[in-house]
């Protein structure tokens, strides 16, 4: 199960990285229509939500696995 979770997280992080590259290109184009910018904002929000979920989950797992002083 852990390996499956790791694979899903890797895909989510890869998608976020690809989307970030697309965002860089889109934001540098002054002729991008407003609806395309809105679509990009929605996609970025979704990717950020997933990355935050991964980071929160990993942080929780690290905290659980750390020995207490």
PAGUKE-320297 format. One record per residue: residue number from 1; residue in three letters; x negated, y, z negated of N, C-alpha, C, O in turn. Coordinates in pm, 1 decimal, padded with zeros to 6 digits. Atoms other than C-alpha are relative to their C-alpha. Layout:
<rs>
+------+-------+----------+----------+----------+----------+----------+----------+----------+----------+----------+----------+----------+----------+
| gugu | semar |     n.c1 |     n.c2 |     n.c3 |    ca.c1 |    ca.c2 |    ca.c3 |     c.c1 |     c.c2 |     c.c3 |     o.c1 |     o.c2 |     o.c3 |
+------+-------+----------+----------+----------+----------+----------+----------+----------+----------+----------+----------+----------+----------+
|  NUM |   ALA |        X |        Y |        Z |        X |        Y |        Z |        X |        Y |        Z |        X |        Y |        Z |
...
+------+-------+----------+----------+----------+----------+----------+----------+----------+----------+----------+----------+----------+----------+
</rs>
This chain:
<rs>
+------+-------+----------+----------+----------+----------+----------+----------+----------+----------+----------+----------+----------+----------+
| gugu | semar |     n.c1 |     n.c2 |     n.c3 |    ca.c1 |    ca.c2 |    ca.c3 |     c.c1 |     c.c2 |     c.c3 |     o.c1 |     o.c2 |     o.c3 |
+------+-------+----------+----------+----------+----------+----------+----------+----------+----------+----------+----------+----------+----------+
|    1 |   UNK | -00082.6 | -00118.8 |  00000.0 |  00000.0 |  00000.0 |  00000.0 | -00087.1 |  00125.3 |  00000.0 | -00055.7 |  00223.8 |  00066.8 |
|    2 |   UNK |  00090.1 | -00115.3 |  00007.8 | -00285.2 |  00236.0 | -00082.3 | -00061.5 |  00030.7 |  00136.5 | -00076.5 |  00147.0 |  00173.9 |
|    3 |   UNK |  00058.3 | -00019.2 | -00133.1 | -00440.1 |  00182.0 |  00260.5 |  00100.9 |  00064.3 |  00094.6 |  00064.6 |  00150.4 |  00174.7 |
|    4 |   UNK | -00105.5 | -00058.8 | -00082.0 | -00107.9 |  00263.9 |  00428.5 |  00015.6 |  00148.3 | -00033.3 |  00026.3 |  00231.7 |  00056.6 |
|    5 |   UNK | -00010.6 | -00140.6 |  00042.0 | -00080.4 |  00585.2 |  00225.1 | -00118.4 |  00080.5 |  00051.0 | -00101.7 |  00193.7 |  00096.6 |
|    6 |   UNK |  00119.4 | -00067.6 | -00050.2 | -00437.3 |  00675.9 |  00319.0 |  00011.7 |  00027.0 |  00149.8 | -00025.2 |  00134.6 |  00196.8 |
|    7 |   UNK | -00015.9 | -00017.0 | -00145.1 | -00358.4 |  00622.0 |  00688.8 |  00102.0 |  00108.4 |  00033.4 |  00080.1 |  00189.9 |  00123.0 |
|    8 |   UNK | -00103.6 | -00102.2 | -00022.5 | -00042.3 |  00832.9 |  00672.7 | -00056.4 |  00137.8 | -00031.2 | -00034.8 |  00232.5 |  00044.4 |
|    9 |   UNK |  00059.4 | -00127.8 |  00037.1 | -00229.8 |  01109.9 |  00494.2 | -00102.2 |  00045.5 |  00103.2 | -00108.9 |  00164.2 |  00135.2 |
|   10 |   UNK |  00098.8 | -00035.0 | -00101.9 | -00509.2 |  01099.3 |  00751.0 |  00068.8 |  00053.6 |  00125.4 |  00021.4 |  00149.5 |  00186.4 |
|   11 |   UNK | -00076.4 | -00047.2 | -00116.1 | -00253.6 |  01139.0 |  01030.5 |  00055.3 |  00139.3 | -00026.8 |  00047.4 |  00227.0 |  00059.2 |
|   12 |   UNK | -00055.9 | -00130.6 |  00034.6 | -00087.0 |  01429.4 |  00850.9 | -00107.7 |  00108.5 |  00001.4 | -00084.4 |  00218.3 |  00051.8 |
|   13 |   UNK |  00109.0 | -00097.8 |  00002.1 | -00418.6 |  01606.0 |  00796.2 | -00053.5 |  00025.2 |  00141.1 | -00088.7 |  00138.3 |  00174.6 |
|   14 |   UNK |  00041.9 | -00017.1 | -00139.0 | -00520.1 |  01545.0 |  01157.7 |  00097.3 |  00086.2 |  00077.7 |  00056.6 |  00171.2 |  00156.9 |
|   15 |   UNK | -00102.6 | -00081.3 | -00065.2 | -00192.0 |  01690.8 |  01278.1 | -00013.3 |  00145.5 | -00042.4 | -00001.2 |  00235.5 |  00040.7 |
|   16 |   UNK |  00016.9 | -00136.3 |  00050.5 | -00246.6 |  01996.2 |  01058.1 | -00121.1 |  00066.8 |  00064.9 | -00115.2 |  00184.8 |  00099.5 |
|   17 |   UNK |  00120.0 | -00055.8 | -00063.4 | -00595.9 |  02045.7 |  01203.1 |  00026.7 |  00036.5 |  00145.8 | -00016.1 |  00142.0 |  00192.6 |
|   18 |   UNK | -00035.0 | -00028.8 | -00139.7 | -00463.9 |  02024.4 |  01559.6 |  00091.1 |  00121.9 |  00009.3 |  00074.1 |  00206.4 |  00097.1 |
|   19 |   UNK | -00092.4 | -00112.6 |  00001.3 | -00185.1 |  02267.4 |  01477.7 | -00072.7 |  00130.3 | -00030.7 | -00038.5 |  00235.0 |  00024.3 |
|   20 |   UNK |  00078.5 | -00118.4 |  00031.0 | -00435.3 |  02510.5 |  01329.3 | -00074.5 |  00050.5 |  00123.2 | -00082.0 |  00171.2 |  00146.1 |
|   21 |   UNK |  00066.2 | -00039.2 | -00125.2 | -00630.3 |  02509.5 |  01656.1 |  00100.1 |  00065.6 |  00094.7 |  00070.0 |  00167.8 |  00156.3 |
|   22 |   UNK | -00104.0 | -00056.6 | -00085.2 | -00307.5 |  02573.0 |  01847.4 |  00040.5 |  00139.1 | -00049.5 |  00063.1 |  00230.2 |  00030.2 |
|   23 |   UNK | -00037.0 | -00129.2 |  00057.8 | -00221.3 |  02856.2 |  01608.6 | -00104.6 |  00105.5 |  00033.0 | -00069.9 |  00218.7 |  00066.6 |
|   24 |   UNK |  00106.4 | -00094.5 | -00034.7 | -00559.4 |  03020.4 |  01667.2 |  00014.9 |  00050.0 |  00143.7 |  00003.6 |  00169.5 |  00171.0 |
|   25 |   UNK | -00016.1 | -00036.9 | -00141.0 | -00503.0 |  03014.2 |  02041.9 |  00123.6 |  00087.4 |  00019.8 |  00118.2 |  00188.2 |  00090.3 |
|   26 |   UNK | -00125.9 | -00073.6 | -00016.2 | -00143.4 |  03136.7 |  02016.1 | -00010.7 |  00140.0 | -00057.2 |  00034.9 |  00236.3 |  00004.3 |
|   27 |   UNK |  00010.6 | -00130.8 |  00064.5 | -00224.2 |  03419.1 |  01778.1 | -00093.9 |  00094.2 |  00073.7 | -00083.4 |  00216.0 |  00059.3 |
|   28 |   UNK |  00091.0 | -00083.4 | -00079.1 | -00499.8 |  03542.3 |  02008.8 |  00060.6 |  00043.7 |  00132.7 |  00001.8 |  00125.2 |  00203.7 |
|   29 |   UNK | -00068.6 | -00033.2 | -00124.8 | -00254.3 |  03566.2 |  02300.4 |  00105.6 |  00106.7 | -00027.9 |  00206.9 |  00078.0 | -00091.7 |
|   30 |   UNK | -00091.6 | -00111.5 |  00027.7 | -00079.3 |  03905.8 |  02291.2 |  00131.3 | -00011.6 |  00076.2 |  00225.4 |  00062.2 |  00047.0 |
|   31 |   UNK | -00119.8 |  00012.4 | -00083.0 |  00180.5 |  03791.5 |  02547.0 |  00091.4 | -00115.5 | -00040.0 |  00180.8 | -00152.9 |  00035.9 |
|   32 |   UNK | -00080.5 |  00113.8 |  00044.8 |  00330.7 |  03505.9 |  02344.1 |  00139.6 |  00049.9 | -00037.3 |  00152.7 |  00145.7 | -00113.4 |
|   33 |   UNK | -00137.3 | -00040.4 |  00034.5 |  00711.8 |  03531.9 |  02325.4 |  00031.5 | -00023.7 | -00148.1 | -00028.0 | -00110.2 | -00212.4 |
|   34 |   UNK | -00038.8 |  00008.5 |  00140.5 |  00875.2 |  03577.0 |  01984.9 |  00050.9 | -00138.8 | -00036.8 |  00020.3 | -00188.3 | -00145.3 |
|   35 |   UNK | -00052.0 |  00133.1 |  00033.3 |  01054.8 |  03241.4 |  02002.1 | -00111.9 | -00102.3 | -00013.0 | -00101.8 | -00195.7 | -00092.5 |
|   36 |   UNK |  00115.3 |  00090.1 |  00012.1 |  00721.0 |  03066.1 |  02054.7 | -00072.7 |  00025.0 | -00133.2 | -00120.5 | -00068.9 | -00196.8 |
|   37 |   UNK |  00061.7 | -00032.1 |  00129.2 |  00578.9 |  03248.4 |  01751.6 |  00082.0 | -00058.4 | -00114.8 |  00026.1 | -00109.9 | -00211.6 |
|   38 |   UNK | -00086.2 |  00058.1 |  00103.6 |  00879.0 |  03140.2 |  01544.1 | -00017.9 | -00151.3 | -00006.9 | -00024.3 | -00209.5 | -00115.2 |
|   39 |   UNK |  00021.6 |  00145.1 | -00003.8 |  00831.6 |  02781.6 |  01657.7 | -00133.7 | -00034.2 | -00067.0 | -00141.9 | -00128.4 | -00145.9 |
|   40 |   UNK |  00131.4 |  00022.1 |  00060.9 |  00463.0 |  02801.9 |  01561.5 |  00008.1 |  00016.1 | -00151.5 | -00047.7 | -00064.7 | -00225.8 |
|   41 |   UNK | -00013.5 | -00022.1 |  00144.4 |  00554.0 |  02944.1 |  01220.0 |  00071.1 | -00118.2 | -00066.8 |  00032.0 | -00160.4 | -00175.6 |
|   42 |   UNK | -00070.6 |  00116.7 |  00055.2 |  00797.9 |  02656.7 |  01161.4 | -00090.4 | -00122.0 | -00005.6 | -00091.2 | -00194.8 | -00105.0 |
|   43 |   UNK |  00091.8 |  00114.0 | -00003.1 |  00539.5 |  02398.2 |  01265.4 | -00109.3 |  00014.7 | -00106.4 | -00143.8 | -00081.9 | -00174.4 |
|   44 |   UNK |  00103.1 | -00024.2 |  00101.4 |  00273.3 |  02558.0 |  01043.9 |  00055.3 | -00020.0 | -00140.5 | -00012.6 | -00075.7 | -00226.8 |
|   45 |   UNK | -00062.6 |  00019.1 |  00131.3 |  00513.6 |  02563.8 |  00749.0 |  00014.5 | -00148.3 | -00032.5 | -00013.7 | -00191.0 | -00144.5 |
|   46 |   UNK | -00014.0 |  00143.9 |  00021.7 |  00585.6 |  02194.4 |  00792.0 | -00133.0 | -00066.7 | -00028.1 | -00143.8 | -00150.5 | -00117.6 |
|   47 |   UNK |  00132.8 |  00058.9 |  00020.0 |  00218.1 |  02106.2 |  00820.8 | -00057.3 |  00039.4 | -00136.0 | -00117.0 | -00042.9 | -00205.5 |
|   48 |   UNK |  00049.0 | -00045.6 |  00130.2 |  00130.4 |  02317.1 |  00517.7 |  00070.9 | -00073.4 | -00113.2 |  00008.8 | -00108.6 | -00213.5 |
|   49 |   UNK | -00077.2 |  00074.1 |  00099.4 |  00407.9 |  02146.8 |  00321.1 | -00057.8 | -00140.9 | -00017.3 | -00073.6 | -00188.5 | -00129.7 |
|   50 |   UNK |  00055.1 |  00136.2 |  00006.4 |  00263.7 |  01803.6 |  00409.1 | -00139.8 | -00002.1 | -00061.9 | -00170.9 | -00089.0 | -00143.4 |
|   51 |   UNK |  00135.9 | -00006.1 |  00055.4 | -00095.8 |  01903.4 |  00330.7 |  00005.6 |  00028.8 | -00150.1 | -00071.6 | -00027.9 | -00227.4 |
|   52 |   UNK | -00015.8 | -00029.1 |  00142.3 |  00016.4 |  02048.6 | -00002.3 |  00046.3 | -00124.1 | -00075.7 |  00001.1 | -00150.5 | -00187.1 |
|   53 |   UNK | -00046.4 |  00124.3 |  00062.9 |  00199.5 |  01724.7 | -00079.1 | -00115.6 | -00097.6 | -00017.5 | -00129.3 | -00161.0 | -00122.2 |
|   54 |   UNK |  00116.2 |  00089.2 |  00008.1 | -00115.9 |  01526.3 | -00000.7 | -00094.7 |  00047.0 | -00109.9 | -00140.1 | -00033.1 | -00191.6 |
|   55 |   UNK |  00092.5 | -00053.8 |  00099.6 | -00332.8 |  01756.3 | -00212.1 |  00054.3 | -00017.5 | -00142.0 | -00019.8 | -00051.7 | -00234.1 |
|   56 |   UNK | -00062.3 |  00016.1 |  00131.7 | -00087.7 |  01746.4 | -00501.6 | -00005.1 | -00145.6 | -00043.5 | -00036.7 | -00176.0 | -00158.5 |
|   57 |   UNK |  00003.3 |  00142.3 |  00029.9 | -00064.8 |  01369.0 | -00482.3 | -00140.7 | -00044.3 | -00036.9 | -00160.6 | -00115.4 | -00135.5 |
|   58 |   UNK |  00139.3 |  00037.0 |  00028.6 | -00441.7 |  01329.9 | -00468.3 | -00047.1 |  00058.7 | -00132.0 | -00118.0 | -00007.0 | -00208.2 |
|   59 |   UNK |  00037.6 | -00062.8 |  00127.1 | -00486.7 |  01575.6 | -00754.1 |  00059.2 | -00073.9 | -00118.5 | -00005.9 | -00090.8 | -00221.6 |
|   60 |   UNK | -00065.4 |  00076.2 |  00105.1 | -00237.2 |  01381.3 | -00961.7 | -00072.3 | -00132.6 | -00021.1 | -00095.6 | -00174.2 | -00134.7 |
|   61 |   UNK |  00070.4 |  00127.8 |  00011.1 | -00415.1 |  01055.0 | -00884.2 | -00135.8 |  00017.1 | -00066.4 | -00177.4 | -00066.1 | -00147.1 |
|   62 |   UNK |  00130.2 | -00025.2 |  00063.0 | -00750.6 |  01206.8 | -00978.6 |  00015.7 |  00026.1 | -00148.8 | -00063.2 | -00023.1 | -00229.5 |
|   63 |   UNK | -00022.5 | -00031.1 |  00141.0 | -00610.8 |  01341.2 | -01304.9 |  00035.3 | -00126.3 | -00079.7 | -00008.0 | -00142.1 | -00193.8 |
|   64 |   UNK | -00039.5 |  00124.4 |  00067.1 | -00458.4 |  01002.3 | -01391.8 | -00121.0 | -00090.9 | -00017.4 | -00132.7 | -00160.4 | -00118.3 |
|   65 |   UNK |  00114.7 |  00089.6 |  00003.8 | -00784.6 |  00822.2 | -01314.3 | -00116.8 |  00051.2 | -00082.7 | -00210.6 | -00023.6 | -00110.5 |
|   66 |   UNK |  00111.7 | -00055.6 |  00077.0 | -01008.6 |  01056.0 | -01513.8 |  00006.3 | -00045.8 | -00144.6 |  00113.4 | -00047.7 | -00205.2 |
|   67 |   UNK |  00001.0 |  00037.7 |  00142.7 | -01118.5 |  00935.5 | -01856.4 |  00021.2 |  00123.8 | -00086.8 | -00023.4 |  00233.3 | -00052.5 |
|   68 |   UNK | -00023.6 | -00111.6 |  00093.0 | -01006.7 |  01152.6 | -02146.2 | -00118.4 |  00013.3 | -00094.4 | -00177.0 | -00086.3 | -00136.8 |
|   69 |   UNK |  00115.8 | -00021.1 |  00091.4 | -01275.6 |  01311.0 | -02364.6 |  00028.7 | -00044.6 | -00141.1 | -00057.5 | -00033.4 | -00228.2 |
+------+-------+----------+----------+----------+----------+----------+----------+----------+----------+----------+----------+----------+----------+
</rs>
